[in-house]
Amino acid sequence: MTWPLSIPLELHIIVSGALTLRILYRRLEVNTALAWIVMLVAMPLAGPILYFLFGDHSLGRRRVKLSADIRRFYQEAHAVAHGDGVPPHQVGPPFDALARSLTAECGFPVLSHNSWSILTDAGEILDVMGRDIDQARHDCRLEFYIIDPRGRVEAVLEAVLRAAARGVACKILADDYGSKPFFRSPWPERLRNAGVQVVRSLPVGLLRSFSRRSDLRNHRKLLICDRRVAYIGSANLVDPRLFKAASDVGQWIDAMMRIEGEMVDALTCVFAADYLLEDGGAKSAGLVLQALPLDRRPDPKPAGHALMQLLPSGPEMLGSPIYAFIVAAIFNARERVRVVTPYFIPDDAIMLALTGAARRGVTVEVIVPERLDTWIGHYASRASYQDLLAAGVSILQFSGGLLHTKAVLIDDEVSVFGTVNVDPRSFHLNLELSLILYEPRISAALHAMLDGYVARSAAIDPETWARRPATQRFLENLLRLAAPLL
């Protein structure tokens, strides 16, 4: 006598089978696809729920198309799309080919009329931002993953209030999850009452979770004043003396780049797309692209000359251009590779690039904080250390706080600077923003910054690391399995 399958088991087979077909149709990376399929089969109820909440990297086809359309509109309107005629030989091979590829994919060419400075002190960053906001005469735009309105950050928000009071058009776009302290504070109401437009980026909600993955976050950090000056880098709008003080990791250490010139127009294009996609007007059928001013920047081109290329990335774009660029750049390194990132969870391609570079004689350094604010990231990151150390990669642990700066330096010629961590979340899930810098002078400044980090770091000894406790090895290997799903 044959026993019929129970109804719950039949439902499990149907649901897991249907979702498995969806996973195969999406053609995810093999490790990611296998991890999800195993979870769906092994966890009858939790597996499908977790997949619905976190399995889809997309923000929706409509958003992908709108994002591309808005960026193209502003690239043309701000005369960014065609660049300033940078001769190909100014970006040496093989990076000239990579630069052309990024231009074709994202629409942002290499721009040369730029001046820059690097800021590393949190107090100075907040002070200089406040001064530039006070000098704004036409518009002021802020986009941050985290706004924590305490301490010295209040002075920046007060500057925004003053700007709005003198007629400056001020807009703030803050990630809904990362900026919970901000949205729960009185500041949004104060700002709106003063005429500042405050918009939540990627709103979080239970019902939204079933139509859009909830943990896709806007990780960008950006300030633009009058299309005259812009800031980009790793620093959220927080006061490190107060931010996560109870986490026992020390103050967060960040870096920002202050830029004047053509790159400001390129950054304005990204803000325009991000803002319109979250603003109510972008959700209507009649999208009005002229929601932001299109007048050409009246200032003359700055005297500085620095080759820069803007690279936005995230699930609102097709593919992962920043991931492809970093892998290709490391493979093409000839002398040295330096990586600084708080969250370091390299996949197979990054591991192959780093270990291959070390084995062919390239000096490879990875600088990470000694302590992290998440135990999952702490152990998942360290799962790769054994293989890296065996290949000759130097891993240095920074002890002066939570080192939050993100940069990848290739030889003395090319640098990647911005918001991207070397982990799956930054490469494939978050909205990120990077500068590709084809400029030896900027590379030298960034190398000097990293030298300062190294002076406060201790290198991991391969033999000592090999003798670490078995329980630590187990946690590393266990959480390494979750990396493809992060």
Stockholm file with secondary structure:
# STOCKHOLM 1.0

chainA/1-486         MTWPLSIPLELHIIVSGALTLRILYRRLEVNTALAWIVMLVAMPLAGPILYFLFGDHSLGRRRVKLSADIRRFYQEAHAVAHGDGVPPHQVGPPFDALARSLTAECGFPVLSHNSWSILTDAGEILDVMGRDIDQARHDCRLEFYIIDPRGRVEAVLEAVLRAAARGVACKILADDYGSKPFFRSPWPERLRNAGVQVVRSLPVGLLRSFSRRSDLRNHRKLLICDRRVAYIGSANLVDPRLFKAASDVGQWIDAMMRIEGEMVDALTCVFAADYLLEDGGAKSAGLVLQALPLDRRPDPKPAGHALMQLLPSGPEMLGSPIYAFIVAAIFNARERVRVVTPYFIPDDAIMLALTGAARRGVTVEVIVPERLDTWIGHYASRASYQDLLAAGVSILQFSGGLLHTKAVLIDDEVSVFGTVNVDPRSFHLNLELSLILYEPRISAALHAMLDGYVARSAAIDPETWARRPATQRFLENLLRLAAPLL
#=GR chainA/1-486 SS CCCCCCHHHHHHHHHHHHHHHHHHHHTCCHHHHHHHHHHHHHCTTHHHHHHHHHTCCCSCHHHHHHHHHHHHHHHHHTTCTTTTCCCGGGSCTTHHHHHHHHHHHHSCCCBCCEEEEEECCHHHHHHHHHHHHHHCSSEEEEEESCBCCSTTHHHHHHHHHHHHHTTCEEEEEEETTTTHHHHTSSHHHHHHHTTCEEEEESCCCTTGGGTSCTTCCBCCCEEEETTTEEEEESCCBCCTTTTTGGGSSCCEECCEEEEEEHHHHHHHHHHHHHHHHHSGGGGSSSCCGGGSCCCCCCSCCCSCCCCEEEEEESTTSSSCHHHHHHHHHHHTCSSEEEEECSSBCCCHHHHHHHHHHHHTTCEEEEEEESSCSCHHHHHHHHTTHHHHHHHTCEEEEECSSEECCCEEEETTTEEEEESCCBSHIIIIISBEEEEEECCHHHHHHHHHHHHHHHHTEEECCHHHHHTSCHHHHHHHHHHHTTGGGC
#=GC SS_cons         CCCCCCHHHHHHHHHHHHHHHHHHHHTCCHHHHHHHHHHHHHCTTHHHHHHHHHTCCCSCHHHHHHHHHHHHHHHHHTTCTTTTCCCGGGSCTTHHHHHHHHHHHHSCCCBCCEEEEEECCHHHHHHHHHHHHHHCSSEEEEEESCBCCSTTHHHHHHHHHHHHHTTCEEEEEEETTTTHHHHTSSHHHHHHHTTCEEEEESCCCTTGGGTSCTTCCBCCCEEEETTTEEEEESCCBCCTTTTTGGGSSCCEECCEEEEEEHHHHHHHHHHHHHHHHHSGGGGSSSCCGGGSCCCCCCSCCCSCCCCEEEEEESTTSSSCHHHHHHHHHHHTCSSEEEEECSSBCCCHHHHHHHHHHHHTTCEEEEEEESSCSCHHHHHHHHTTHHHHHHHTCEEEEECSSEECCCEEEETTTEEEEESCCBSHIIIIISBEEEEEECCHHHHHHHHHHHHHHHHTEEECCHHHHHTSCHHHHHHHHHHHTTGGGC
//
